Amino acid sequence: MSEDKDPSLDILGIKPIGESIKTVTEGSGRGAAAFLSRICLPAAKEFGLLLRDRVRNWRNTNVVTVAQEAKRIHEANKIPDNYAAHPKLVSGILEHSSWEDMETLQ
């Protein structure tokens, strides 16, 4: 078994998908910023910052949606509050689900 430098847990084996989405998103942003930097230098940096902020806000919205659904399921199933999930597991779930728009996949 090969060692992975990222210590996050990938139970469902979807880490490569998340990484490819991240790469495409970052690549698209860099391509757009490079184009804008050739035609309007000062605006290019601002566009890059705007794009990064929009992606961050979109992902934060998705994290909130996942957390609200987890709370709803927790309460509907009357799971005691002393049942805890490991922080690395929760972190991985939130990281990967933040890239997904479809609530059923989140």
Secondary structure, DSSP 4 states (H G I P E B T S, - for coil): ----S-----TTS-HHHHHHHHHHHHHHHHHHHHHHHHH-HHHHHHHHHHHHHHHHHHHHHHHHHHHHHHHHHHHHTT--TT----HHHHHHHHHHHTT---TTT-
